[in-house]
């Protein structure tokens, strides 16, 4: 796989060089895009394999449900007796194949293939804290103390005094309430409660990812993109907005734009900075070069080491806006120092076999908040409207 990635990247560079030399035609354009997609697929496959190998090593003693590894025996045991999620209209029964009957035949393939749900990487990179009360308040010091030089007998007028600002981080509430018939729970060849627990976890993670990017703060987190200069919450933080850096070209990414973005970030935050971008935008960025003709994107072949763009580790974020005039198509900075995720300790789980007999409902509630903790360690790449 690594040799395939190396070859694909070399083929991509060769085809792209032909295009840049003015030899472009429809067939060459298609070839460049086809190889570009292949490079991205190879890199994603390597990243996925490395992640799975690491997970298998970390959870080698855990039970496995089909192709879904358990996180811990305690986790499964808790959900075996308790659970959350569902609606009467989406209840599972064994009498209809699509609604559950597939999992109760005499003999069958005892694994379940899951339809893709894209999960954001914001939580994995942000600062996460747990609270046991209704909310979280943070004080901020503007460090605006003044000083000055004076002569021996000169007067000492008052200097400026630091002031405090504060922000509230109030958790919003996520819920799910699916239902399964009692007969299906009794007869299914797999543990449906464990399976449903994983489904709920994945769905909650998907919803969180959307909110961490663009949430409006109403019963949900404040999204990081809403704090960028000119966005809805640009004035919410006492220290101001996340600064936006322009690409310099209308409706396009540029190499100079990425370089300007990265050097605009103060050096104090550069050591832990990463580039947050979606897959389609990354495909466009893979074609960019620096002033010496070197490609900014470089692949990764080592487990745990991401691909880079201009030396910055890349984190693919599915929900990031694409390349279009006026969009924030990338973020660059230290996400852990920038964005705060608040988890209210405890997940409320109600296993309800009474309300809607013969169905058992698994009603789950999770309280999560989020918002920008410090706008200074982050920069946003804004696609120019005009050149």
Secondary structure, DSSP 8 states (H G I E B T S, - for coil): -HHHHHHHHHHHHHHHHHIIIII--HHHHHHHHHHHHHHHHHHHHHHHHHHHHHHHHHTTTS-EETTEE-S-HHHHHHHHH------GGG-B-SSSGGGTGGGGSSS-------------SHHHHSEEEEESSSEEEEEEE----------SS----------EEEEEEE-EEEEEEEEEEHHHHHH-SS-HHHHHHHHHHHHHHHHHHHHHHH-BSSSS-B-GGGGBTTSTTTTTSTT--BEEEEEEEETS--HHHHHHHHHHS-HHHHTT-EEEE-HHHHHHHTT-B-TTS-BSEE---STT---EETTEEEEE-TTS--S-TT-EEEEEE-HHHHEEEEEES--EEEEESSTTTTEEEEEEEEEEEEEES-STTEEEEEEES--
